[in-house]
């Protein structure tokens, strides 16, 4: 069945780059998403990439997609304390269905 | 402002009680979803509705019920049959249909945290 996997924790120093990785199993996924969740809040859409693209850049965020290896990454440049949150990778599987990873908790320290 | 409103923010359930979580949207989106989030896990789909008066079971529908009488509203009832209801519940919407030819990501409300008394 469909599955999305992410590492659970990442710790970075303020000002460094963060790279959050994700692997997925459904090769027919059309879109892949990154969401951010702050404590006690809902999910905020950060960015998404269409499956025929290799890279998408949006200000400090860079998404890389390796479709052959079914690997997705989110790079956050110049990471700030406000970036501390849980980041979810999700793949679209069929009409209106998203499969989420368990989330990566990003901790940013001085 | 356009958005998704979930209420209440916190809810407590007694043994044998049914409780209803509210989700209202003014984004004019056709599709609405309910997810459950447990600590250290991703979101799991409970129910979804693509159009008024129609809804489908998700992956973990047992012990839950929904209705979709209006486009703006998609309430979720957690019944007494749900033996482990303690979780964070998230409602999402998505624009669909002929008017939305490009990708329409799902947008989320701020969630309701349900606990057992």
Interface residues (C-beta under 8 A of the other chain):
Chain A: X4 X8 X30 X31 X33 X35 X40 X41 X42 X43 X44 X45 X48 X50 X88 X96 X97 X98 X99 X100 X101 X102 X103
Chain B: X4 X6 X31 X33 X40 X41 X42 X43 X45 X48 X50 X90 X92 X94 X96 X103 X105 X106 X107 X108 X109 X110 X111 X113
